[in-house]
Amino acid sequence: MEVIEIETKKRVEVIDITEEVEKRARGDAMIVYTPHTTAAIIINEAEDGLMEDIIEILNKLAPENGKYKHNRIDNNADAHLKASLLGNSVIVPVSNGKILLGTWQRILFLEFDGPRRRKVIIKEI
């Protein structure tokens, strides 16, 4: 098991972690997982416009200023909801020390409650 540490700088941001994951590529497949309930990991294209579109859609589904019961505790329910919609892990196939992604695919870490210090755990499976 290996850990990537990430320092996010904004409340909401997308960070491409593909190279960091590939440095740790072993075996036939890896799970890439974040142990945080207000962050997500996805595989998609890292084009700026698409990243803005994803955030915009998530903001429509779970607006920051929504009336959520969880906000009585720590005022970040929208971040939990967005992370829940996307998920906290992906499985990536590996061959000869290289992750097998499509032409435009990247492994992306999405922060919804930053800035924070985050972890991504990578485990050979």
C-alpha positions as CSV (number, residue, x, y, z in Angstrom):
1,M,0.0,0.0,0.0
2,E,1.2,3.5,-0.8
3,V,-0.1,6.9,0.1
4,I,-0.2,10.1,-2.0
5,E,-0.6,13.3,0.1
6,I,-2.4,16.3,-1.5
7,E,-2.7,19.8,-0.2
8,T,-5.8,21.4,-1.7
9,K,-6.0,25.2,-2.0
10,K,-9.6,25.9,-2.7
11,R,-13.0,24.8,-1.4
12,V,-13.7,23.1,-4.8
13,E,-10.9,21.9,-7.1
14,V,-9.9,19.1,-9.4
15,I,-6.4,17.7,-9.3
16,D,-5.0,15.3,-11.9
17,I,-3.1,12.6,-10.0
18,T,-2.5,10.3,-12.9
19,E,1.3,10.6,-12.9
20,E,1.5,10.1,-9.1
21,V,-0.6,6.9,-9.4
22,E,1.4,5.6,-12.3
23,K,4.7,5.9,-10.4
24,R,3.2,3.3,-8.0
25,A,1.9,1.0,-10.7
26,R,2.4,-2.7,-9.7
27,G,0.8,-6.0,-10.4
28,D,-2.2,-6.4,-12.6
29,A,-4.5,-3.8,-11.1
30,M,-4.7,-1.1,-8.4
31,I,-7.4,0.4,-6.4
32,V,-7.1,4.2,-6.0
33,Y,-9.1,5.3,-2.9
34,T,-9.5,8.4,-0.8
35,P,-10.6,8.0,2.9
36,H,-12.4,11.3,2.9
37,T,-16.2,11.8,2.8
38,T,-16.0,15.2,1.1
39,A,-13.7,14.2,-1.7
40,A,-14.0,11.9,-4.7
41,I,-11.9,10.1,-7.3
42,I,-13.0,9.7,-10.9
43,I,-11.5,8.7,-14.3
44,N,-12.3,11.2,-17.0
45,E,-10.8,13.7,-19.4
46,A,-8.9,16.5,-17.6
47,E,-9.9,19.2,-20.1
48,D,-10.6,22.5,-18.2
49,G,-14.1,23.1,-19.8
50,L,-15.2,19.6,-18.8
51,M,-14.0,20.0,-15.3
52,E,-16.0,23.2,-15.0
53,D,-19.0,21.4,-16.5
54,I,-18.7,18.6,-13.9
55,I,-18.5,21.1,-11.0
56,E,-21.4,23.1,-12.4
57,I,-23.7,20.1,-12.7
58,L,-22.8,19.0,-9.2
59,N,-23.5,22.5,-7.9
60,K,-27.0,22.3,-9.5
61,L,-27.6,18.9,-7.9
62,A,-26.2,19.9,-4.5
63,P,-25.9,23.7,-4.2
64,E,-23.6,25.0,-1.4
65,N,-26.3,27.1,0.1
66,G,-28.9,24.3,0.1
67,K,-31.1,23.6,3.2
68,Y,-29.5,20.4,4.5
69,K,-30.0,18.7,7.8
70,H,-26.3,17.9,8.1
71,N,-25.4,21.6,8.0
72,R,-26.6,21.9,11.6
73,I,-23.3,20.0,12.4
74,D,-20.6,21.5,10.2
75,N,-22.1,23.3,7.2
76,N,-20.6,21.1,4.5
77,A,-23.5,18.8,3.5
78,D,-23.1,19.8,-0.2
79,A,-19.6,18.5,-0.2
80,H,-20.7,15.1,1.3
81,L,-23.5,14.9,-1.3
82,K,-21.2,15.7,-4.3
83,A,-18.6,13.2,-3.1
84,S,-21.3,10.5,-2.7
85,L,-22.5,11.0,-6.2
86,L,-19.0,10.4,-7.7
87,G,-17.5,7.9,-5.3
88,N,-14.3,7.6,-3.4
89,S,-12.4,5.0,-5.5
90,V,-11.5,3.6,-8.9
91,I,-9.9,0.4,-10.1
92,V,-7.2,0.7,-12.7
93,P,-5.7,-2.1,-14.7
94,V,-1.9,-2.3,-14.9
95,S,0.4,-3.9,-17.5
96,N,4.2,-3.8,-17.4
97,G,4.2,-1.0,-14.8
98,K,1.9,1.2,-16.8
99,I,-1.7,2.0,-15.9
100,L,-4.1,1.2,-18.8
101,L,-6.2,4.3,-19.5
102,G,-7.9,5.4,-22.7
103,T,-6.4,8.1,-24.8
104,W,-7.9,11.0,-22.9
105,Q,-8.5,9.4,-19.6
106,R,-6.9,10.7,-16.4
107,I,-7.3,9.9,-12.7
108,L,-8.8,12.9,-11.0
109,F,-9.1,13.8,-7.3
110,L,-12.0,16.2,-6.6
111,E,-12.0,18.3,-3.5
112,F,-15.4,19.7,-2.3
113,D,-14.5,21.0,1.2
114,G,-11.1,22.5,1.0
115,P,-8.6,23.7,1.5
116,R,-7.4,20.6,3.3
117,R,-4.6,18.1,3.6
118,R,-5.8,14.9,1.9
119,K,-4.7,11.3,1.3
120,V,-5.1,9.0,-1.6
121,I,-4.4,5.3,-0.9
122,I,-3.1,3.1,-3.6
123,K,-3.3,-0.7,-3.2
124,E,-2.3,-3.4,-5.6
125,I,-5.1,-5.9,-6.1
